[in-house]
C-alpha cells in the first residue's frame, strides 16, 4: 500500500496507469509488476504486509 504524503506521482500496476496526489492511497497487489514515477518532489509512505505462515 502506498500513500502520497506530499506531491504527486504516476503509479503503474500491470498495464494500468494511475495518478496519485497528496493524501491519496493505492494498493499494489503482490505478484503484479509495479512502478512509481514522481512528478517532481514526492514523499510517500510505503506499507508492506507479509502473510503469516
PELINNOR-V831247 format. One line per field, one symbol per residue. phi: phi as a letter, one per 20 degrees, with the letter a starting at -180 (. if undefined). psi: psi as a letter, one per 40 degrees, with the letter a starting at -180 (. if undefined). burial: + if it has 9 or more other C-alpha atoms within 8 Angstrom, else -. A space follows every 50 residues. Layout:
phi->???
psi->???
burial->???
//
This chain:
phi->.cdeebmbbeddcmdddcdcdgneccddffndgbbccfenfbccdddddd ffd
psi->hhhhdiaiihhhhbeihihhiheiiihhiiehiiihhigahhhihhhhhh ii.
burial->+++++++++++++------+++--+--+-----+---++--+-+------ ---
//
